């Protein structure tokens, strides 16, 4: 079940002019439970921003700042810790981009419409357009112009059938052109798991490389 989000953008909140090129509305999830969305997500596929064209081992961690979804007095609702290797997994430089999230709509505990700021004063739309609404094991975040998208999983791998299902929905349901979509390499060792502060629950041993 989805909501239709109109796609008319302005520059008042820091968006770029190219955000206004696509006139089709974007369907967001009618229900996305904020508490269930929190935690660690591995980026499996991406139509990348300029920072992500060669990235690997991309991981996003979401932390709700207050149980009531109102930030606990902070100026935003969610802290997002985004880390990735710039090129090859493990060996290339590790990059970090802390971000802030704002949950939109009257019910911050259940909303598929967010805004995210990678840096001031930019505040980008962050529509949640697909989610595993039972177990919250996969999610797709879109972008109104269809220039970007993020396919994420709770683990560093995703079944090919699930990935294909999500990319098909991107094209047929969300009017995406998948040119430029890339799979993000996810290669992990025990040492890298420890260095990145991931637990065995977040990254079980069976996903680790012995190389």
N, C-alpha and C positions, 0 to 999 in steps of 0.2 A: 504494500500500500504506500502511495507516495503523495506528496504535496507538490503543486506546481509553483515554482518560484519565478517571478518575473525577472527579466534580464536587463532592465533598463538601469544603467549604472551612471554615476556621476563621479567627478574627480574630487568631491568634497572630502572623502575619507581616504585619499591617497591612492586610489586605483589608477592604473595606467590606461591611456586611451584605447589600447587594443582590447580591453575588457568589454568594449561596447560593440564589437563587430558582429556577434552572433545574435540574431533576433529571436531564436527559439527559446521558449521557456525551459527551465531545468527542473526536472522532477526530483525532489528530495524525499527521503524516507519520512512517512507520516509518523513513525515511531522509531526512536533511537534512544534507549535508556542510557542516560549519561553515566551512571555508576557502572554499568556493564561495559561501557566503551573504554573506561579508564584502564591503564596498564600499558603493557609493552606490545608494540606492533612492528613487524619486520616488513619493509617495503619490498614487494615482489616484482611489481611492474610499475612503470612511471612514464607519463608524457612529461618530460622534465622541464623544470625551470633551468636557468643558465647555470645554477649551482650543481645540478644533478645529472648533467649529460654524460659523465664518466663515473659516477659514484658507485660504490659497492658497500656491502655490509651496512646498509642504511637501516637505522632503528629509531623509532619514535616512542617516547614514553609520555603518557598522559596522566596528570595528577590533578584531581579535583580539589580546589582550595577550601571548599566548605561542603558539608553534607547536604546543606539546603540548596546548593547550586548557585549561591549568590556571592561567592568569592570570599566569604569570611572577613569582609572589610577591605580586601584587596581591590585593585582597579580592574580586575579581570576574573574570570571564572576558573580557568584551567591553565596550568603550567605545562608546556610541551618541551621536552628535551629531545632534540633531533641531532643525532650523531651519525657520521658516515665516513668511510675512507674515500679520499678524493679520486683515486683510480683503482688500483688492484686491491683486493681484499687483504687486510692485515698489514701488508708491507708499505702501502702508500700512506701519506699523511692523514691523520685523523682530524676531521673537521667537526665543529659543534655549532649549532645554531639554535639557541634557546628562543622559544616563541611564547606568545600569550594567546589564549583563546577566550572568546566570548560566545556563550550559548544564546541564540536568538529565540524570540517567541515568548509567549506568556508562561510556558512551563519549562523551566530550565532543567528539570529532571528528565524530560522526554522530548527531545527535539533533534531533527535532522538538519537544522540550519544553524551554522556557526559562522563566526568571523575569526580570523587569525592574523596576528601581526608578527612578521619576522623581524621587523625593526620599525621604530617610530619614524614618520607618522603613518606608514602604510598599514592598512587594515583590509585584508583580502577576504572575499567571500569564500567559505569553506563548506560547501553543501555535501552532506553525506547522502549519496545517491543509491548505494547498494550496501546491504549488511546481512550477515547471517543472524536473523532475528531470534533464533533459538539459542545458539551457543556462543554467538559473537566471536566466531573463529576467522571470519574474513570481513573486509570492508572495502568499499570503493569511495574515494572522495573525488568529486568533480570540480569543475570551474566553469562559470557561466559562459565564457567565450569558447569553451572546449579546447583551449590551448594547452591545458594541463589536466592530469589526473593521476591518482595514486591508488594502486591495488595493494592492499596490505593483508598480512596474515599473522596470527598469533605465534606461528613457528616460521623458521627461515625457509621452509619449502611449502609448496602448494600443489595439490593434485592437478595434473594437466587438465582434467575434465572440469575442475572448478575454475581454473584460469580461463579456459576457453569459453565457459558459460558466462563469465563476467565480461570478457572482451566482446562477446556477441551482444550482451545487453548494452554495452557502451555504444555500439554502432546502431542497433535496431531500436533501442528504447531511448537512448540519450543523444542520438544524432552526432556521435563522435566520428571523426576521421582518425584512424589509428596510426597514420604515418608519424613516425618518430617515437612511437611507443617502444620502450626497451625493457627487457628483463634485467633486474638488478642482481648482480652476482652476490650470493650469500655463502661464504666459506668461513667456517669457524673452527678454532682449536680451543682446547681447555684454557690455554694461556690467554687467548684473545677474549674468551668469555669472562675470565677473571679481570682482565685489564679494563673491559668495558662495564664491569659492575653488574653483569647479568647473573641471575641465579640458575640453579639446575632446573627449577620449575619453569622459568622463562625459556631456557635453552637446554633441553635434556641432552644427556650424553650421546644419544643415538644420532643427533644431528651434527656431531663434531667430526672433523676430519682428523685422520691420524698422521697426515703429512706434516 
